[in-house]
Amino acid sequence: MKKCLSIIPLLITFIIHGQSREIVTLQENLPTLTDSLRYVDALNRLSILYYEKNADTCLSYAKSAYAISLRKQYQKGQADALNNMGIVYDIGDDPALSFRYYNEALDLYQALRDSSNIVQMTMNISLVLQEKGEIDKSLQYLLRAIDMGDKLRNDSIMSLVLIDYLTMFTDKIPRDSLSLYLQKATRIATKYHDARVLVAAEQTQGILDLAENKRDEGIALLQEAAAKAVAIGASYMSLDIITSLGDEFLKTQPDSALKYYMRGLRVSEAKGYNTYRKVYLEKLYTYYHNKKDLPQAMAYATELLQVYQDEAIASNLSGVDYIDYALAEKELEAAKARSENRKLVILVLSIVSASALAIAVFLMQLYRLRGKNAVTLEALNTAVNEQNEQLQQKHAFNNKLVSLLAHDFRQPIITAKNLAILLKEPDVFTPEELQQIIASIEVSSDTAIDIFENILQWIKRQLSGFHYEPVPLGLRDLVDQALHPFIPLGADQHITLINTVAETITIHADRELLQFVNRNFIHNAIKFSPAYSTITVSAEVTHSEVIVCVRDEGKGINPEKLPQLFDFKKELRYDNDKEKGAGVALMISKDFIDRMFGRIWAENAGGKGAVFCYALPNEG
């Protein structure tokens, strides 16, 4: 994560005390400025000075600057304000809005032929694309920024571009070129007295040392860089370094890693940096989960889930996908612009036309152009309507997900809490009763963690800009890998797990999505299978599909519930504790299968038990 550097506008190289003095001076002079353009420039400058101090104040100054610039038709002021708004949403972990504002700023800078800021916006868009998981597009934008930056007369921005290139795409750069790029970035930063980039260069060298197994040198450089980042008030940059240190110490000194993660969480919460807050909450959850400290793990899991819920609610309130909306809006504006141009041409031709033949030809052309324009607008309207329908479906699923969490996730936690309260009563329970209560608490905690893991996997897929690219996979090996974690559990319950999938069957899919569904089906089968029974995974190939089924020998499924298992629009009722959490996982499984253009269903076996199946297109 290098957004802490790249989002900074050009030629901002101040120390924190100088920054504070500049803020005071600007605020004192602001009421005395009578020139509107100078007033806008002062607002934009205050906005960027506040981005690490207070995001709300930064956004407020940027919005005021944009509104005045719009009235005064001051394009430079509009572009700077849009860039500042993009920074706020970039730090606040809203890549959709950040992408929108960066692109609008880029359009204005291109109209102004502002080469330095064009390079900067291209670089910032690259970072947003990387955050969304679109690595190839991110690399294209960054290489474009490097190419344009090499032609700049004022090359101060190139230190930032090169540092981003080194840290984001280290594996794509020849090893003998890494030090040359770093030296060039350091030389440029030194030339322009850019304290932040010099700290980033030191951080980058530390990361490269770690990659080359120079652990002591790398850790020392990172610790020094973290201290310097704090000294110059670069809180966001310091979090990136703290994360690297925590991850490195986690390998050999977990307790030291914990201190770094806790420190990073405190800073990210105080500053409102949701991107890093999620990173640290997940790391702390994983740390305590691995240590079998369930109360601590659940505390961080609950907080992390709340962050994701808040983001989902904010997304629902916005009501649109801003990236797709911006693209569709630009297409509609282009179509309208073409229509207006055609009308102007028709008007000019009608004025200069002097003959009846010319008028007739003109009318024929007008008729054809109107027809084409109508078809184009109709196609665009259809696309927008389809997109709105998809957004409504996504919002409905998100609302259902929040409702399920309120029931499924809270209940096992409440149960565990009530049982823990019982344990406070002295001399009331026999040792056997105490063991039963402790076992019940463990079951409730496991249920909550199981639900949380399923929800977290789905949310990660939703927020990462998932792009489906199926690859050929050996189905039998996938099933063996999915069965492996459950072999001990099956053995404890005297359940036999059998894989009858032929070794010759190949399925085209996304590996992670498919394994989530396989593991979910197998886990559910074990939950509802009696002792000394068998669970069988089978597959068959038709001319159009590969069908995979997991069959158990349990009691089967209530026929009234069969149509509702995978439907997020239905309200499920649970007959026992084993069913809690399965509903959410099955809905997520259906979402994953739908993304892979397949189908999913469940049915009762002819004799006993249930069968859960999915089918994916046969591309062999």
N, C-alpha and C positions, 0 to 999 in steps of 0.2 A: 504494500500500500504506500504509494508516494503522492497521494493527492495533496498531502500537506505542503508539498513544494509546488506542484504543477499548477495549482489553482491560483497561486499568487500572481497578480498582475506584474507587468514588467517594471524593473528598476525600483522594486521595493526592497531595500536592504538596510533596515533599521534595527537598533537594539531596543529592548522593551522600554527603557527609561526615555529614550528619544521619541519612541512611539507615543507614550503617554503625554509628553509635552506637546507633541504635534496635535493630538486630539483636543487638548485644552485650548490651544491657540486657534484651531479651526472653529471650535464651538463658540469662542468669544467673538471671532470675526464674522461668523455667519450672518448675524442680523444686520451687519453694516454693508453687505454686498448688494449692490443695486443692479449689477449686470446679471441677467438670467443665466447666461452660459457659464459664467464664473461660479455662480451659486450652485448650478448643477454639478460642476467639477468638484466643488468643495463637498457636496453631499456624497458623491461617489467615493471621494477620498476617505471621508469619515466611515463610510460603509465598509471599505476593505480594511481599515484600521481596527474595526470592531469584530472582524469575523472570528477571531479566536477568543475575544473577550466575552461577547454576548451575541449569539446568532440572531436573536429577535431584533436587537438594535441594528445590526448589520442589514437585515432584511428591510427594516423600516426605512432606513436612509436610502437604500437602493430603490424601493418602490416610489418614494417621494421624488428621487432624481429621475426615474423613468417617466412619471406622470408629467413633470414639468418639461422634460425633453420632448415628449410626444406633442405637447401643446406648441412648443417653440420650434418643432421640426429640427431638433438638434440631434443628428444621427450618432455622433460620437458619444454624446451623453447617454442616448438610448443603449448603445452597444455596451458601454461600461457598466450601466445599471443591470442589463441582462446578464452580463458576466458575473457580477456580484451576486445576483439572485441564484445563478447556477451554482456558485460556490456554496451558498447556504444549504441548498438541497443536496449538493454532493456530500458535504460533511454530515448532513442529517440523514443520509442513507435513503434518498429518494432519487434513484437513477433516472426514472422516467422524466420527472420535472427538470432535473439537472440537464439531461440530454436535450430537452426542448429548448431551454434558455441558452445553452451553449451554441446550439445550431442557429438560433435566431441572432445571437451576437455575431456569429461567424458570417452570416449573410450581410449584416450591416458593415462589418469590418472589410469584407470583400468589396462592397459598394464604395467604401471610402479608400480602397487600395492601401489599407494599413497593414503592411507586410508583417511587422513584428507581432501584432495582435492576431493576425490570421494564423501564424505559426502556433501561437499560444492556444487559441481555440481548437485548432486541429489536434494538438497534444491533449487537451482536456477531454475532448470527445473520445480519444483513444482510451483514456483511463476509464471513462464510463462504460465503454464497450467491453473492456476487460472485466470490469466488475460484474457485468451482466453475463459473462462467460463466452462472449463472442471474440475469441482470441485472435482468429485470422483477420477479422475486420479491424480489431485493435492494432495489430501489427501493421496493417496497411496504412492506417491513419498516422501512426508514429513515424513510419519510414517517409511518408509524405511530408511530415513536419521537419524531419531531418534534412530532406532534400531542399525544401524551401528555406530553412534556416541557414544552410551553407551559403546562400546567396545574399544574406542580409548584411548591410553595412554596419549596423549596430547589432552585434551578435550576442548580447547578454542573455537572451532567452535560450541560447544553445546549451548553456550549462545545465539547465533544467531538463531539456530534451534528452541530452546524452545520459544524465543520471537515470531518468525513467527507462531509457532503452536498456541500460545495464542491469537494472534491478528487475524489470518486467520480462525480459527476454534473454536472460543470461545464457540459457542453453542453446540459443540460436546464434550466438556470437562466437567466432573462433577464439580459443583460449589466448592465443598470442595477441589478440586485438583488445582484450578486456582492459589491460593496463593502459594501453594507448588511449582508449576512449576516456578512461578515468582521469588520466593526466590532462587531456584536453579540457574536460569539464572543470577540473580544478584550476587550470590556467585561466580560463574565462572568468570563473567566479572570483578569483584573486584580482583580476584586472578591474572588475566592477565592484570590488569590496562587498561581495554578496555573502554575508555571514551564514545564511541558511543553507545555501548550496554547499558551502565549505563543510558544514556539519554533515550534510547528506553524503558528501564525497567520503568523509571519514567513516560514516556508517556503511557505505557501500564497500569500502576496502575491508572493513571488519567482516562483512558477510562473505566476501570473496576469500578471506583468510580461513573462515570456518569451512567453506567448501573445499579448500585445499588442505584440510586437516591441521591447520595452524590454530588450534583451539585457544591457547592462552593469548596469542596476539590478537585473535579476532574478538574474544570476549573483552579484553582490555580496551580495544578501540571502540567497541559498542558502548561500554560503560562510560567512556570519556565523551562520546558523541551524545549520549542521553543527558549527561550533566550539562553540556553546552546548549542543547536544545531547550532545556528548562531555563537556563540562564538568559536566553534571548527571547523567552516567552513563547516558544514554538511548541505548545502543548500537543498539538495533533502530531507533529513530527516525532515528539518524544515517545508517543504511544507505539508508533511503528518500531522504534528501537527496543522499547520495553518488551514488545511481543517477541522479537527475535531473541532477546536474552532469555526470556522465559522458556521458549521452545528449546533453546540449546541446553539450559540447565535441567530441563525435564528428562533428558536422556540419562543423566548421571546423578543429579541432585534434585529430586522432585520437590523437597521442601523449599529450596531456594527458588525454584520455578513458581511455586505457589505464591511466594512473596511478590514476585514481579507481576503475576496475574492479578493479585489483589490490589496492588498499586495502580495498575492500568485501569481496573474496574472503577476505582475511586475517581480517577481523573476523568474517565469517559462519562461517568454519571454526573459529575460536577459541571462538565462542559456541554453536556447534551449530545455527545458524539455517539449516535446509535449504532453506527457501523462497528466501532470498537467495543461498545457495550455488549453487543451480541457475541462478538468473538470471545471476550473474556468470560461471559456467563457460560458459554458452551465449554470452554476449556476447564472452568472450575467444576462444572457438572461432571465432565468426563473424569477429572482428577478424583473427585470424591466417589464417583460410581466405581471406578477401578479399585479404590481402597475399601469398597463395601460399606462405606459410611452413608447409608441410605437417607437419614434425616437431612444431612448437609446437601447431598445430591438432589433430593427433592426440593429443597429450598431454592437452589439455583435453577433447577428445571422449571419450577413454577414462575420465577421471575423472567426467565428467558421466554417462556410461553406467553407471558403477559406482553412482552415487547413485540412479539410477532402478532399477537391479537390487536394491539394498538395500531400497528402498521396496516393490518388487514382492514380495520375499521376506517382508518384514514383513506385507504385506497377506495373503499366502498363509498365514502362520502364524496370523494372527487368525482366518481361516476364515469371516468373515462380512462383509457390507456393513452397517455399524452403522446407517446412516440408514434403510435399508429394514427392517432387523431391528427397530429401535426402533418404527417405524410399525406393523409387523405385530404386535409385542408389545403395543402399546397397544390395537390392535383386539381381540386375544384377551382382554386384561384387561377391556376394556369389555364383551365378550360374557359373560365369567364374572360380572362385576358385575351385569349385567342378569339373568342366570340366578339369582343369589343373591337379588336383589330380588324376583323372581317367586316364589321358594320362600317368602320371608317373607310375601308377600301371601297365598299359598295357606294358610300356617299360620294367619295371623290369621283368614282367612275360615272355615277349618275349625273354629276355636274358637268363633266367634260364630254359626256357622250352626246353626240349631235344627231345620230341617225337611229331610225327605228330598229335596224338590225342589231346595233350595239346594245340598245335597251333590252331587246329580246334575249340576247346572249347573257346579258347581265342578270336578268330575271331567272334564267335557267341555272346560272351559277349560284345565285342566292338560294334557290330551292334546294340544290344539292348540299350546299354548305349547312343550311339549317337542318337538313336531315342527318348529316354526319354529327353535327353538334348535339342534336337531340339524342342520338344513339350513345354518344360519349357520356352525356350527363346522366342518361338513364343507367348506364353501366356503373358509373361512379355512385349514384344513389343506391343501386342494388348492393354494391360492395359495402357502403356505409351501413345500410340496414342489416346486412348479415353480420357485420362486426358488432353492431349494437346488441343483436340477439345473443351473440357469443358472450359479450360482456355481462348481459343480464344473467345468463346461465352461470358464469363464474361467480358473480355476486351472490346468487342464490346458494351456490355450493359453499361459499365462504360463510354466509349467514348460518347455514345448516351446521357447518363445522364448529362455529362458536357455540351453537345450541348443544351440540353433542358434547363439547368439552365441559359445558356447564353441568351436564349430567354425569358423563362417564368419568371425567378426570377428577371432579370434586368428590364424588361419592367414596372411592377407596381411600382418599386422604382423610375424609371425615371419619370413616370407619376405623382407620388406624389411630386417629386422635382419640376417639372414644375408648378404644381398647387400652390405649396408653394411660388414660385417666383412671381406668379400673385398676391398673397396676399400682397406683398410688395408695390404695387402701391396704393398710398393713394387716397381716394375719387373717386374711379373709379367704384366700384360695389355697388349695392343696398344690403340691409340686406338679401333679399331673394337669390340673386346671391352668396353672401358670404357663406350662409348656404349650397348651392348646391356644392360650391367648397370644403368646409370642408367635406361634405359627400363623395365627390369623393376621397379626400385624405384618408379618413377612409376606403373606399372600396379597394383602391389600397394597403394600408397597410395590411388589412385583407387578401387580395389575396396573398401577398408576404409571410406573416406568415403561411398561410395555406400550401403553396408550401414548405416552409422550414420545417414545422412539418412533412410532408409526407416524404421528402428526409431524414431528420434526423432519422426517424424510420427505413427506409430501410438501411441506412448506418450502424446504430447500429447493425442490424441483420447481415449484411455482415461481420463486423469486429469482432463479438463476437464468431466466431467458432460455428455457429448454428448447433445443432444436433437434428433432428426431432424425437420426441417421442410422438405419438398421445395418447390422453387420452379421455375417454368417457365424453361427455358434453351434458347437456340438451339444445336442440336447441331453444326451445321457450324462456327460460330464457335468453339465449345469445342475441336473437333478442330484447327482452324487454330492456335489458341493453344497447344495441346499439341504440335503438330508444330514450331512455330517454333524452340524452343531446339535442336532436333536437326538443323536444316537444314545448319549448317556441318559437323557430324559426318558426315552423310550425304554431303555433297559431297566430303569428304576420302576417303571410301571408295567414291565413285562409285555411291552408292545413291540411287535416285529415290523421293521420298515423295509419295504421291498421296492426296488427299482427295476421295472420290466421294460424300460425304454430301449429300443434297439440302438446299437452303436452307430448305425448308418444314417440316423435321422439328423438333419441339419435344420435349424430354425433361424430365421432372420429377425433380429430384434435388437433393442438396447439392453445390454447385459444387466445393468443395475436395476432398471425397472422390472425386467423379467424375474430376476432373483428375489426381489421384494415380494412379488406375487407368489412365487414358488414357496418361499419360506413361510409366508402367511398361510397358504393352504395347508402346508404340512403341520404348522404349529396348531392351527384350529383342529385338524384331524386328531392330533394327540390329545388336545384338551377334552374332546368329546368321545374318546375311545375308551372302552373298558379294559381292564387288565387281561392279559393273555389273548389279545386280539391282534389283527394284522392291518397295516396301512400300506396300500399299493399305489405307486405312481406309474401310470401307463401313458402311451402316446400312439397316435395313428396318423397317417399321412393320406390326405385325399388330393385330388388334382388341384384344389384351390386353397386348402388349409392344412396347417399342422395343429392337431388337437391334443391337448395335454389334460389328464384327469388325475385327481387324487381321491381315492376311495377309502373310507373307513368302515368299521363294523360297529358303530355306536347306535344310538336310538333313532337316528335320522333327524329330519328337520320338520317342525310343525308346518303342515301344508299351508296354513294361513300366512306364515312368514316368508315362504319361498319367493313370492313376487316382490317382497320389500327388501331383500337382503342387500341389493346393490343400488337401491334408489335413495338418493339423498333427500328427495322430496317427501319421503314417508317418515312417520314417527315410529321408531322401533320400541317394543316392550320386551324386557328381559325376563326370562323364566328363572335364571340362576346367575350366580356371580361369574361363571365361566363365559357367559355371553357378553359381559361388559368389556368394551374395548374392541371386540371382534367386529362390531358394526362399523366403526371408524375405519379400521384396517381394510375391510371388504370394500368400502366406498372408495378408498384411496387406490386399492387394487383395480377397481373398475376404471378409475380415472387414468391409471397407467396403461391399462389394456386399450382403452379408447385412444390414447395418444399414439399407440402403435397400430391403430386401424384394425383392431381385433374385436372379439366378442367374448363375454364371460357369463357363466350361468352356474346354477346349482340344482340338484335334483336328488330325490330319495332313491336308493338302490332298490332293486326288485325284492331282495330278501330282507336285509337289514343294513343299517348305516346310510351315509350320505355320500354323494359324489360332487366335487367342485371341479369345474372345467373352464378352460379358456382356449380360444382358437386364434391363431395369427395367420396372415396370408402366407401361402406357400410360394416363395419366390425362387425355388430351385428348378 
